[in-house]
Amino acid sequence: MRISTRGRYAVRVMLDLALYSQEEYVKAKQIAKRQGISEKYLEQIIAVLNKAGFVRSVRGAQGGYCLAGSPEDYTVGQILRLTEGTLSPAPCLDDCADESGCAAGGDAGTSSAGTSCSGSVSSAGSASYAGPVSCAGPVSCARKPFCEAADVWKQVAEAVSSVVDHVTIADLVRKHHENASKMDEGER
């Protein structure tokens, strides 16, 4: 399982806004420069964050972006589910699957049902984002009664969720400050 560039960048954008938008709105150009992200790609990511209500934007000369809430309100899991759609390692674990456990059809972990899910449902931390979950179709699994790997995929999903759903943007801000102090001490 790999988190896409879009998901990683979205977390970095939220962290950047937490660090730099306390006094004034931050321009996309400033975020792009600090984070090494193309401004065009950044705008696409911010549009998703804005639509979900994670980010607030103001147009005009003094405009820019800021977090819509407190850094404590957003978990890494919420941001990743918003941008990735799901963090499940197998389609049988997605919210739109039946309770079966395996949508593999043949080999566990690869979907022959062609179901694609997007959106998220999360309720970790002090805030929750219940984004739209959409299915391209029902998941039916011929291996449902005897899928040996379903428990493994479920454990992987639970392990990932147990980390990302308990790390907030505020935690990343603290980590950023710790790293900055270590760098400052190393320069002395």
N, C-alpha and C positions, 0 to 999 in steps of 0.2 A: 504494500500500500504506500502510495506516494502522494504528498500534498502538492497540488499544482502551484505554479508560479503565481497565479492569480490569488490563491488562498494565502500564500506566504506574503505577497505584497500587501494584501488587505490588512493583515495583522500589523505589518510595518507601518502602513498608513495610519491606522488607529493609534499605534504607539507614538508616531510622530505628532499627531494632533494632540495627544495627551501631554506631550512634552512642550509643545510650542504654541498652543492656542489658548492659553489661560488669559492672556491680556488682550489679544486681538485675533481676528480671523487670519488664517494662514492661506497664502496663495498656493495654487497647485504647482506653480513653477518652483517655489521654495521647497515644497515636499519632494518633488521630482528630483531636484538637485541633491538634496540631503540623502535621499534613499536610493539614488542611482536607478530611477525608473523613468522610462520615457513619459513625457507629459501626456501624450495621447492615450497611452495605456492606463496611466494614473487616472485620467478623467473617466475612463470606463469603469474602473474599480470604485471610484468615488461615487459614481452614479448609482451603483448597486447599493453601496453603504447608505447613501442619501435616501434612496427609495425605501429602504428597510427602516429608516428612522434612526440609524446609528450616528449619522453625520448631519449637521445643519450647514446650509450654504447661504451666502449673501452675495448678491451681484453688485457690481459697481467698483469704483476706484478703491474704496476701503473694504471691499468684499473679500470673500475667501471661504474657508471651511473651518469648522470646529466640531468637537464631539457634541452630540445632542444631549448627552448625559454625563455622568461622572465616570472616570476610568474604571471604577469598581463595578459599574453596571454591565460591563461587557466581558464575556469570557472568550478565550481563544476558540473554544468549541462553537460558540454562537457565530463567530466571524467565519470560521472555516465551513460550517454547515451552510451559511448564507452563500458563500462563494463556490463551494464544492458540490453542494446539493446533498451529499451524504458522506459519512465517514466509514460506512460499512465496507468490509473487505469482500463481501459477497452480496449479490442482489437479494438473496433470500432473507436478509436481515433488514432491508429497507422498510420504511413505514408502510409502503404500499403493497408489500408482500403479504400473503396469508400467514397464518401462524405456523406454517409447515416447517420452516427451518432451511429448506434448500430449494433454490430456484434453478439448480444447475442443469437439470434435464439429463445430462450425460455425465460429464466430469464436474465434480463439485467445484464451484468457484467461477464457472463460466456459464453465462445465461444463454440458453437456447430459446427462452421465452421471449426475448427481445424487449423486456421491460426496462424502461428508463425512468428513474425517479429524479425529481429535482425539488429543492426546497428543504425545509428542515422543521423539526419540532424540538425545541430545547427548553429546559426549565432549570438550568443550573445557575448558581450564583444569585445575586440580588435582583437580576432582571431576567426576563426571558423573551425570546423572539420566537414567535410561532409563525414561521413563514409558510408559504403555500407548498403543499406536497402534491405533486401532480404525477400521475402514472400514465404511461403510454398504453397500458393494458394490464390485465390481471396476471399475476405470477402463478403459474401452475407448475408443479414439480413432480415429475414422474418418480423421483427418488425420495419423495417425502417420507414414506414409512421406514426407510432404511439408510438415510444419508449419514454416513459415518463422520463426515467432516463438519456438519452443521454446528456442533458444539464448539469445535475449534474456532470457526469463524465468529461465533457469538462471543467467545472469550477474548478474541483479538479486539473486537468492537468495544467490549466493555473495558478492556485495558486502555485503549486509546481514549475513550470517553472519560475514564476516571482521571486522566491527566488533563486533557484540554478543557474539560468542563469545570475544572477547579483552579485554572490559571486565568487571572483577570488581566486587563490592560494595566491596572494599577500595579499588579505584581511585576509586569514587564518594565514599568516605569522605575520601580525600586531596583530591579536588576540592572537597568541602564545606569542609574546613579552609582550603584556599587561598582560596575565596570569602569565608569568614568573616574571614580576615586582611585581604583587600582592603577589605572593608566597614569593618573596624576602622581601617585606615589612612585611609580616606576620611572618617571621623568626626573625626579629629584635626585 
